[in-house]
Amino acid sequence: MKLYVGNLSFDITERTLRELFEPFGTVSEVKLIMDRETGQSRGFGFVTMGNVSEGNAAIKGLHGKDKGGRKLTVNEARPKDDRGGRPSPRPRR
């Protein structure tokens, strides 16, 4: 189960993020989203848990919890095409 993790401290590392989720089950992947220009964290990332029950346990255990002075947002990640947003004004070539 892939989870979206938001409102992260900008100095968090992938290792720290993994350690935060490991008590809830198997963490198979951690991806911290970085700014292309500065190389710093953009304050969100994705964690893939071993199965749905572990993912749900992580959501229940971490959503709204304080980490580094910030309340975490943890929920099931949505596919890229399901995120909404504005449509492009003209088609790409």
Secondary structure, 3 states (H helix, E strand, C coil): CEEEEECCCCCCCHHHHHHHHHHHCCEEEEEEEECCCCCCEEEEEEEEECCHHHHHHHHHHHCCCEECCEECEEEECCCHHHCCCCCCCCCCC
